[in-house]
Amino acid sequence: MKRLVTGVCVAMTAVALLFGSPAAQAKDLSGQLEIFSWWAGDEGPALQALIDLYTKQNPGVEVVNATVTGGSGVNAKAVLKTRMLGGEPPDSFQVHAGQELIGTWVKADRMEDLTFLFKEQGWMDVFPEGLVKNIGTDTGIWSVPVNIHRSNVVWYVPANLEKWGIKVPTTWDEFFAAAEILKAKNVVPLVLAQNWTANHLWESVALASLGADNWDALWAGKLAFDSPEGVKAWELFGKVLEYTNKDASSLSWQQATDMVVDGRAAFNVMGDWAAGYMATTKKLKPGSGFGWSASFGTGGQFMFLADSFGLPKGAPNRDNVIAWLSTLGSKEGSDAFNPLKGSISARTDSDLSKYNEYAKSASADFGKDRIVGSLAHGVTANEGFMNDFASVMEMFLKSRNAEATAKAAQQVAMKNGIGK
Ligand code: GAL
């Protein structure tokens, strides 16, 4: 029966293509579409805008918005793994462009090649070549990017800094000087949240310490994690941690952002989903309600990550997924999603008039900065490395021993084939 239905759909698609009526084809889709992500609660509005658009285009399809809460997918990825390995993939799931996709799910042969869709939709011309490299291999293109987020951003409230007599630091040394003043005023200089945000902070600190060339060399296997440069990055990170809050592990990234907004903390290094949270949920105005700059010591560098969705092999509702991917990769879909999310469009033809001041500045930086990949959000390393690195981070948070941690990171890199 399933084969018959698929056959009918294929025939109808052919008719629709012949007579140029893709809308009629879309209306005929029915059944369900399960979308799996960690965009729950405060992270939900942008995804909802995309689902609303999809439902308008495909009224016969019931969307099941399956979310597992937890920043950066800490919980969702574990559930996804169980489902994928158990042969029960969701129809489509959130996955980061880069090694999280390629080195994990593509390597395990769990994804369908989407080259046909990229050709059909003309996407080879609208997604930047560098990004397509992060979702493709010699044998295919494996997901559709919905955004570009920036990881190395520091957030603050301009009026609060003025009140405390602090200028936005541009280097970590300037930050340390400002932090002493803030501490004396009982303000947390740099707020941190649960453990994944330590990885997030680490990559910004390491980028500042290593520079972009050495950052890239690390992931290409050309610079060892326990090289003198690698150890220095952990030493700087240790010093930075001295100016963070003690209750970090009990806070979500939103609660850490709240501390900056409420004036209990001065700075927060977080990806620009924080801009989405502050503008969309908290209704703060970019520029006056909240301010931003490249995280200390990383000016002129844009550490990127991209959320994407793919088509797992064995997805129960394949045709509905293809329609979903078509919507999220379209200009209309992208420009409905990103202005609410805090990210910029992954497409080169997006309508910037729909975006706020933060996004406009991120878009300008993306056009001129040196681009490097994020570790904490899937670009530079696969899930195997990420899981092991979480233990390495735990070890450092407890021991603060830069040399031993750098050695452990090098072992984890070798175990997971970094640079091979
Ligand atoms: C990232 C993801 C973002 C945002 C963030 C916080 O990994 O790419 O879209 O959801 O986690 O949860």
Residues whose N, C-alpha, C, O or C-beta is under 5 A from the ligand:
A	BS01	GAL	G70 G71 S72 G73 W273 D307 H377
